Amino acid sequence: MSQNIGKEMAALACRALEEKKAVDIKVINIEKVSTIADYFIIASGNNVNQVQAMVDNVEETLGKAGFDPKQIEGYHGASWVLMDYGDLVVHVFDEENRRFYDLERIWRDGSLVDYREL
């Protein structure tokens, strides 16, 4: 996929997360440090229902734009849901697991992107 498609998916996903009141949305451009994806999005929800609603909204929003996930893991437990869209990987956490796994630190070699500018 091209950089623009990854960027478009990231913008759509961030809007979908915002609609469900996601906490602390972070977008990390990792294209120069990894072949996994171009963008990681990390966001938190306050409880299982909110995390699942955020994931549902991302999946619906990207689906309407023609992007289907390759894989979604962790939905039922909803402590860490991983949504793999190829050039975009969305991580939706509860607060405790986000602090524990600290993906922002692990992927600090990537560049932080202001999602409002996507």
RAURKA-V913413 format. One record per residue. PHI is phi in whole degrees, 0 to 359 (* if undefined). Layout:
[[PHI] [PHI]]
This chain:
[[*] [269] [305] [295] [292] [299] [294] [297] [298] [298] [298] [297] [296] [296] [297] [296] [293] [301] [301] [256] [60] [301] [262] [53] [288] [237] [241] [240] [277] [246] [300] [272] [244] [203] [262] [299] [195] [269] [228] [249] [244] [235] [212] [234] [235] [274] [201] [304] [298] [291] [302] [295] [296] [296] [297] [302] [290] [297] [298] [294] [297] [291] [298] [296] [271] [93] [251] [253] [290] [286] [197] [229] [236] [89] [299] [292] [285] [58] [271] [208] [253] [250] [242] [258] [246] [84] [284] [230] [236] [253] [246] [242] [245] [277] [300] [298] [289] [296] [296] [296] [279] [45] [298] [301] [289] [299] [257] [295] [287] [283] [255] [288] [242] [286] [297] [287] [258] [290]]
